[in-house]
Amino acid sequence: MVDRTVCATEMKACAYGDCVECRLTTHPTLKSATEEIVQVVQWSTERTGEEERKTITLKNEVQSTESDLVSKFQENLFKFRKHLFNIRWQYSAYRQLRESLQANECLIHIDFSENYSCKYHKEIQSVHFGGSHQQATLHTGVLYTTEQTPLSFCSISSSRRHDPPAIWAHLEPVLEMVKTKCPKVERLHFYSDGPATQYKQKGNFYFLSTEPFRLGFKELTWNFFEASHGKGAPDGIGGTLKRSADRIVRLGEDVPDAITLFKKLKRLESTVELFFVSEEEVEAKTEVPALTPIKGTMRMHQVISVLPGHIKYRDISCFCQRQDGPLDCACFDLKVATVNGVPVTPPNQNEETPWRPAAVDSTHIGGCVIKYDDDVYPGIIMDVEGDSIQVKCMHRNGVNKYFWPRPREDVSWYAEEQLICLIPEPKALNKRSVQLEKLTWKYLENNFM
């Protein structure tokens, strides 16, 4: 259905809504929508419990008209264009890269496997039903080069951290192996999924622009599969090793901790290269300078580093000049940033524009203004998850006059892009209404009203 609404399925401009020809194209319907009321089922997030601190997701029946449903469907189909294009493009770029690797290049596909719960061959009741089992972290991957067949690897650790310091503690023995087995390799290409707490965040951007250069590599790209489509060969490696560990337990041996798991798997005749990473090695990488989030982090699918401490990034991966020239071609609006503590997009705190952070995180919880349906709503950021923010909004009842709706609060999740700016606490006019500061009101009035 998406393909019927674009003039070229392989063009980024069509999928991203930048093409003049298909920007407003909708999918044809079998009949004209009416204003008839219909019952539909919809997922919604609600707060419950004492003081409404607990969030639950429910499936509720709601009423809507046929025309409203058709309009919402067409809007969602338009948004789905981008998602579908990213899926196809990233998988295609991955396949082409694997098939055209050069002698100085290495492709490393990585992923964290679900932690393995260590166990004993026989357990007393308090161990079996209690919380006495230790866990082992498994970081799996496949290494592709032109000089050898694909090499599977896994690093095991008793540290349960999955953040950037842990990622690069797990990757260090892998990169040392690359230097030993493939001395010609100077250029690294990483592929992974894009969780905001692990690979796709400022901490990992800092490490990928520093650690490889320290080890002697000259260029690097880190590519992300589209959201919810990051499964691959590393997941099979994790499953194989866990089944092997369970088989060891069934044969009468104990696997009580991560180091024992590593030793017992190491003695098996397996083609998977194993490494052990201690908690001390992970903690040794936790000292990093102050880092600034990069605006649009969740949208990017390729990060490039050809100079220590600097990165370039874009919405989708591109390797068009890789075989004859540099990695950082200017395709698809390539952007430049630094991650060594210097703000990438410093706050614009002049006399005309209120401050909007480059990327929203938990430190920005507080007053804000968001845009929804071509209108603006002051409110308070209550929570931040990835590129979504939860905001409790005020309603307008006059010129620069707002109030908190009662008894039902207006609390919803919004995309980060809908945030206009952060604001100080509004000034009370009376018992019910408040007023925004003059700078903020003037800016909103001139640009959004």
C-alpha positions as CSV (number, residue, x, y, z in Angstrom):
1,M,0.0,0.0,0.0
2,V,2.9,2.4,0.7
3,D,4.4,1.7,-2.7
4,R,1.2,2.9,-4.3
5,T,1.5,6.3,-2.7
6,V,5.0,7.1,-3.9
7,C,6.4,7.7,-7.4
8,A,9.7,5.9,-6.7
9,T,10.1,3.4,-3.8
10,E,13.9,3.7,-3.9
11,M,14.0,7.5,-3.5
12,K,14.6,9.0,-0.1
13,A,12.8,12.2,-1.0
14,C,9.6,10.3,-1.8
15,A,9.6,8.3,1.4
16,Y,10.5,11.3,3.6
17,G,7.8,13.5,2.1
18,D,10.1,15.9,0.3
19,C,9.0,14.9,-3.2
20,V,6.6,17.5,-4.8
21,E,5.0,14.8,-7.0
22,C,3.9,12.4,-4.2
23,R,3.9,14.5,-1.0
24,L,0.1,14.6,-0.8
25,T,-0.6,11.3,-2.5
26,T,-3.0,9.1,-0.5
27,H,-4.1,5.4,-1.0
28,P,-7.3,5.0,-2.9
29,T,-10.4,3.8,-1.0
30,L,-13.1,1.5,-2.2
31,K,-15.9,4.0,-1.3
32,S,-16.2,7.5,0.0
33,A,-16.0,7.8,3.8
34,T,-19.2,8.9,5.6
35,E,-19.9,10.5,8.9
36,E,-21.3,7.3,10.3
37,I,-20.2,6.5,13.9
38,V,-18.3,3.2,14.3
39,Q,-16.7,1.5,17.3
40,V,-13.0,0.9,17.1
41,V,-10.4,-0.6,19.5
42,Q,-7.4,1.5,20.4
43,W,-4.3,1.1,22.6
44,S,-3.8,3.9,25.1
45,T,-1.5,4.7,28.0
46,E,-3.0,5.7,31.3
47,R,-1.7,6.6,34.7
48,T,-3.2,4.7,37.7
49,G,-2.5,3.8,41.3
50,E,-1.8,6.2,44.2
51,E,-1.1,9.7,43.0
52,E,-1.3,8.3,39.4
53,R,2.4,7.3,39.4
54,K,2.0,4.0,37.7
55,T,1.6,3.9,33.9
56,I,-0.3,1.0,32.2
57,T,-1.3,0.3,28.6
58,L,-4.9,-0.7,27.9
59,K,-7.0,-1.6,24.9
60,N,-10.1,0.6,24.9
61,E,-13.2,0.9,22.7
62,V,-13.6,4.3,21.3
63,Q,-16.1,5.9,18.9
64,S,-15.1,7.5,15.7
65,T,-16.5,8.4,12.3
66,E,-15.5,6.7,9.1
67,S,-14.0,9.9,7.7
68,D,-11.9,10.4,10.8
69,L,-10.6,6.8,10.6
70,V,-9.7,7.2,6.9
71,S,-7.9,10.4,7.6
72,K,-5.9,8.9,10.5
73,F,-5.1,5.9,8.4
74,Q,-3.8,8.0,5.5
75,E,-1.7,10.0,8.0
76,N,-0.2,6.9,9.5
77,L,0.5,5.4,6.1
78,F,2.4,8.6,5.2
79,K,4.5,8.2,8.3
80,F,5.0,4.5,7.6
81,R,6.6,5.4,4.2
82,K,9.8,6.5,6.0
83,H,9.9,3.5,8.3
84,L,9.5,1.0,5.4
85,F,12.1,2.9,3.3
86,N,14.6,2.8,6.1
87,I,14.1,-1.0,6.6
88,R,14.7,-1.7,2.9
89,W,17.6,0.7,2.5
90,Q,19.6,-0.4,5.6
91,Y,19.3,-4.1,4.7
92,S,20.3,-3.3,1.1
93,A,23.4,-1.3,2.2
94,Y,24.4,-4.1,4.6
95,R,24.3,-6.7,1.8
96,Q,26.2,-4.6,-0.7
97,L,28.9,-3.8,1.9
98,R,29.3,-7.5,2.8
99,E,29.6,-8.4,-0.9
100,S,32.1,-5.7,-1.8
101,L,34.5,-5.6,1.2
102,Q,38.1,-4.6,0.4
103,A,41.3,-6.0,1.9
104,N,41.6,-3.0,4.2
105,E,38.1,-3.2,5.5
106,C,36.3,-5.2,8.2
107,L,32.5,-5.5,8.8
108,I,31.5,-6.3,12.4
109,H,27.9,-7.1,13.1
110,I,27.2,-7.0,16.9
111,D,24.4,-7.3,19.4
112,F,23.9,-8.0,23.1
113,S,22.3,-11.3,23.8
114,E,19.8,-11.7,26.6
115,N,21.7,-12.3,29.8
116,Y,22.3,-16.0,30.7
117,S,21.0,-17.0,34.1
118,C,23.6,-19.2,35.6
119,K,22.4,-22.4,37.3
120,Y,23.4,-25.6,39.2
121,H,22.8,-29.2,38.2
122,K,20.8,-29.7,41.4
123,E,19.4,-26.8,43.5
124,I,17.8,-26.6,46.9
125,Q,14.4,-24.9,47.1
126,S,15.7,-21.5,48.3
127,V,18.1,-21.3,45.3
128,H,15.6,-22.5,42.7
129,F,12.8,-20.1,43.7
130,G,15.0,-17.3,45.1
131,G,17.1,-14.6,43.6
132,S,20.4,-16.5,44.1
133,H,21.2,-17.1,40.5
134,Q,24.0,-14.9,39.0
135,Q,23.8,-13.6,35.4
136,A,26.3,-13.5,32.7
137,T,26.3,-10.8,30.0
138,L,26.9,-12.1,26.4
139,H,28.0,-9.7,23.7
140,T,27.9,-11.5,20.4
141,G,29.0,-10.7,16.9
142,V,30.2,-11.8,13.4
143,L,33.4,-10.6,11.8
144,Y,33.5,-10.3,8.0
145,T,36.8,-9.8,6.0
146,T,38.1,-10.7,2.6
147,E,40.9,-12.9,4.0
148,Q,38.8,-15.5,5.9
149,T,35.4,-17.0,6.3
150,P,33.0,-15.2,8.7
151,L,34.2,-15.5,12.2
152,S,31.7,-15.7,15.1
153,F,32.7,-14.3,18.5
154,C,31.2,-13.7,21.9
155,S,32.6,-11.9,25.0
156,I,31.3,-12.9,28.4
157,S,31.3,-10.8,31.5
158,S,29.9,-10.8,35.1
159,S,29.2,-7.1,34.7
160,R,25.5,-6.6,33.9
161,R,26.1,-3.2,32.3
162,H,25.0,-2.8,28.6
163,D,26.0,0.9,28.3
164,P,28.8,2.4,26.1
165,P,31.7,1.7,28.6
166,A,30.6,-1.9,28.7
167,I,30.2,-2.0,24.9
168,W,33.8,-0.9,24.3
169,A,35.2,-3.1,27.0
170,H,33.6,-6.0,25.2
171,L,34.8,-4.8,21.8
172,E,38.4,-4.2,22.8
173,P,39.6,-7.9,22.7
174,V,37.7,-8.2,19.4
175,L,39.5,-5.3,17.8
176,E,42.8,-6.6,19.2
177,M,42.0,-9.9,17.4
178,V,41.4,-8.0,14.2
179,K,44.8,-6.3,14.5
180,T,46.4,-9.7,15.0
181,K,44.6,-11.8,12.4
182,C,43.9,-9.2,9.8
183,P,46.8,-6.7,9.9
184,K,45.8,-5.0,6.6
185,V,42.5,-3.8,8.1
186,E,42.4,0.0,8.6
187,R,38.7,0.7,8.1
188,L,35.9,-0.6,10.4
189,H,32.2,-0.9,9.6
190,F,29.9,-1.7,12.6
191,Y,26.3,-2.8,12.2
192,S,23.9,-3.0,15.1
193,D,20.4,-2.3,16.2
194,G,19.7,1.1,17.7
195,P,18.6,1.1,21.4
196,A,19.0,4.6,23.0
197,T,20.5,3.1,26.1
198,Q,23.3,1.2,24.3
199,Y,24.5,1.9,20.8
200,K,22.6,4.9,19.6
201,Q,23.7,7.6,22.1
202,K,26.3,10.2,22.8
203,G,28.4,7.9,25.0
204,N,28.9,5.4,22.2
205,F,29.6,8.3,19.7
206,Y,32.4,9.5,21.9
207,F,34.0,6.0,22.2
208,L,33.6,5.2,18.5
209,S,35.4,8.4,17.7
210,T,38.3,7.7,20.1
211,E,38.9,4.0,20.9
212,P,39.5,2.7,17.3
213,F,42.1,5.5,16.6
214,R,43.9,4.6,19.9
215,L,44.1,1.0,18.6
216,G,45.5,2.0,15.2
217,F,42.5,2.1,12.9
218,K,42.1,5.1,10.6
219,E,38.4,5.2,9.7
220,L,35.1,4.0,11.0
221,T,31.4,3.8,10.3
222,W,28.7,2.7,12.7
223,N,25.4,1.8,10.9
224,F,22.1,1.2,12.6
225,F,19.2,-1.0,11.3
226,E,15.8,0.4,11.5
227,A,13.9,0.2,14.8
228,S,12.5,-3.2,15.5
229,H,14.4,-4.7,12.6
230,G,17.9,-5.4,14.0
231,K,17.8,-9.2,14.3
232,G,20.6,-11.1,12.6
233,A,23.5,-13.6,12.9
234,P,24.7,-12.4,16.4
235,D,21.3,-13.5,17.8
236,G,21.9,-17.1,16.6
237,I,25.4,-17.1,18.2
238,G,23.8,-16.2,21.6
239,G,21.2,-18.9,21.3
240,T,23.8,-21.5,20.4
241,L,26.0,-20.8,23.4
242,K,23.1,-20.7,25.8
243,R,21.9,-24.1,24.6
244,S,25.4,-25.5,24.9
245,A,25.6,-24.2,28.5
246,D,22.2,-25.8,29.3
247,R,23.5,-29.1,27.9
248,I,26.5,-28.9,30.2
249,V,24.2,-28.4,33.2
250,R,21.9,-31.3,32.1
251,L,25.0,-33.6,32.0
252,G,25.7,-33.0,35.7
253,E,28.0,-29.9,35.9
254,D,27.4,-26.6,37.6
255,V,27.6,-23.2,35.9
256,P,27.3,-20.8,38.9
257,D,28.9,-17.7,37.5
258,A,30.2,-15.9,34.4
259,I,33.8,-17.1,34.7
260,T,32.7,-20.7,35.0
261,L,30.5,-20.3,32.0
262,F,33.4,-18.9,30.0
263,K,35.7,-21.8,31.0
264,K,33.2,-24.5,30.3
265,L,32.2,-23.1,26.9
266,K,35.9,-22.6,26.0
267,R,36.7,-26.3,26.3
268,L,34.0,-27.2,23.8
269,E,35.0,-27.7,20.2
270,S,33.3,-24.6,18.9
271,T,34.0,-22.2,16.0
272,V,32.9,-19.3,18.2
273,E,35.8,-17.2,19.5
274,L,35.3,-16.5,23.2
275,F,36.6,-13.7,25.4
276,F,36.2,-12.9,29.0
277,V,35.7,-9.3,30.2
278,S,36.0,-8.6,33.9
279,E,34.0,-6.0,35.8
280,E,37.2,-4.1,36.4
281,E,37.8,-3.7,32.7
282,V,34.3,-2.4,32.2
283,E,34.6,0.1,35.1
284,A,37.9,1.3,33.8
285,K,36.1,2.9,30.8
286,T,33.5,4.8,32.7
287,E,35.4,8.0,33.1
288,V,34.4,10.1,30.1
289,P,34.3,13.9,29.6
290,A,31.1,15.9,29.7
291,L,29.2,15.1,26.5
292,T,26.4,16.9,24.7
293,P,23.5,15.1,23.1
294,I,23.2,15.4,19.3
295,K,19.9,16.7,18.0
296,G,18.2,14.0,15.8
297,T,20.1,11.1,17.4
298,M,17.1,8.7,17.0
299,R,16.7,9.5,13.3
300,M,20.3,8.8,12.3
301,H,21.3,5.5,10.8
302,Q,25.0,6.1,10.0
303,V,27.8,7.7,12.1
304,I,31.2,8.3,10.5
305,S,34.5,9.1,12.2
306,V,37.6,9.9,10.2
307,L,39.2,12.2,12.8
308,P,39.5,11.5,16.5
309,G,36.8,13.3,18.6
310,H,34.7,14.2,15.6
311,I,31.8,12.5,13.9
312,K,29.6,13.0,10.8
313,Y,26.1,11.5,10.6
314,R,23.1,11.2,8.3
315,D,19.6,9.7,8.3
316,I,20.5,6.6,6.1
317,S,23.8,4.8,5.3
318,C,25.7,5.6,2.1
319,F,28.9,4.0,0.8
320,C,28.9,5.4,-2.7
321,Q,32.6,6.6,-2.7
322,R,33.9,3.9,-0.4
323,Q,35.9,2.0,-2.9
324,D,37.6,5.0,-4.6
325,G,37.7,7.6,-1.9
326,P,36.6,8.7,1.6
327,L,33.7,7.4,3.6
328,D,32.2,10.9,4.3
329,C,30.6,11.7,1.0
330,A,28.2,14.6,1.1
331,C,25.1,12.4,0.2
332,F,21.8,12.6,2.1
333,D,22.5,15.8,4.0
334,L,25.7,14.7,5.9
335,K,26.0,16.7,9.1
336,V,29.1,17.3,11.3
337,A,29.4,17.2,15.1
338,T,32.0,17.0,17.9
339,V,31.4,14.8,20.9
340,N,34.5,15.6,23.1
341,G,32.7,17.9,25.5
342,V,32.1,20.8,23.1
343,P,28.4,21.5,22.6
344,V,27.3,20.4,19.1
345,T,24.5,22.9,18.9
346,P,25.0,25.5,21.7
347,P,21.9,27.1,23.2
348,N,20.7,30.1,21.2
349,Q,20.1,32.4,24.1
350,N,19.8,35.7,22.3
351,E,17.1,38.3,22.9
352,E,14.7,36.9,20.3
353,T,14.6,33.2,20.7
354,P,14.0,31.1,23.9
355,W,16.3,28.1,24.4
356,R,15.5,24.7,22.9
357,P,18.0,21.9,23.8
358,A,19.7,19.9,21.0
359,A,18.3,16.7,22.5
360,V,15.9,16.3,25.3
361,D,16.8,14.1,28.3
362,S,15.8,13.7,31.9
363,T,17.8,16.8,32.9
364,H,15.3,18.9,31.0
365,I,12.2,17.9,33.1
366,G,10.4,21.1,33.8
367,G,8.6,23.9,32.0
368,C,8.3,23.8,28.2
369,V,6.1,24.6,25.2
370,I,5.0,22.0,22.7
371,K,3.3,22.3,19.3
372,Y,0.3,20.1,18.6
373,D,-2.2,20.4,15.7
374,D,-0.9,23.9,14.7
375,D,-1.3,25.2,18.2
376,V,1.0,25.7,21.1
377,Y,0.6,24.4,24.7
378,P,2.8,25.4,27.6
379,G,3.3,22.7,30.2
380,I,5.7,20.6,32.2
381,I,7.9,17.8,30.9
382,M,7.2,14.9,33.3
383,D,9.2,12.0,31.7
384,V,11.6,11.3,28.8
385,E,11.9,8.0,26.9
386,G,14.1,7.9,23.8
387,D,12.8,10.6,21.4
388,S,9.4,10.9,23.2
389,I,8.5,13.3,26.0
390,Q,5.6,13.1,28.4
391,V,4.1,16.6,29.0
392,K,1.3,17.9,31.2
393,C,-0.2,20.7,29.3
394,M,-2.0,24.0,30.1
395,H,-5.0,25.4,28.2
396,R,-5.4,28.9,26.9
397,N,-8.1,31.3,28.1
398,G,-7.0,34.7,26.8
399,V,-4.1,36.7,25.5
400,N,-1.1,35.2,27.2
401,K,-3.3,33.6,29.9
402,Y,-3.2,29.8,30.6
403,F,-4.7,27.5,33.2
404,W,-4.4,23.9,34.3
405,P,-7.5,21.9,33.3
406,R,-9.5,20.3,36.1
407,P,-10.5,17.7,37.2
408,R,-8.9,15.8,34.3
409,E,-5.3,16.7,33.5
410,D,-4.1,16.9,29.9
411,V,-1.1,14.5,30.0
412,S,0.1,12.9,26.8
413,W,3.3,11.7,25.0
414,Y,4.7,13.8,22.2
415,A,7.6,13.4,19.8
416,E,10.8,15.3,20.7
417,E,10.4,17.4,17.4
418,Q,7.2,18.9,18.8
419,L,9.1,20.7,21.6
420,I,9.4,24.4,20.8
421,C,11.4,25.6,23.8
422,L,12.0,25.3,27.5
423,I,10.5,28.0,29.7
424,P,10.8,29.3,33.3
425,E,7.9,28.9,35.7
426,P,5.0,31.1,34.5
427,K,3.9,34.1,36.6
428,A,0.5,33.7,38.5
429,L,-2.1,36.3,37.4
430,N,-4.8,35.0,39.8
431,K,-5.9,31.9,41.5
432,R,-6.6,30.1,38.2
433,S,-4.5,31.7,35.4
434,V,-0.8,32.2,34.8
435,Q,1.2,34.2,32.3
436,L,4.3,33.4,30.3
437,E,7.3,35.7,30.4
438,K,7.3,38.4,27.7
439,L,10.2,36.9,25.7
440,T,8.5,33.5,25.4
441,W,5.1,35.0,24.6
442,K,6.5,37.4,21.9
443,Y,8.4,34.5,20.3
444,L,5.3,32.2,20.2
445,E,3.0,35.0,19.0
446,N,5.3,35.9,16.1
447,N,6.1,32.4,15.0
448,F,3.3,30.0,15.9
449,M,0.0,32.0,16.2
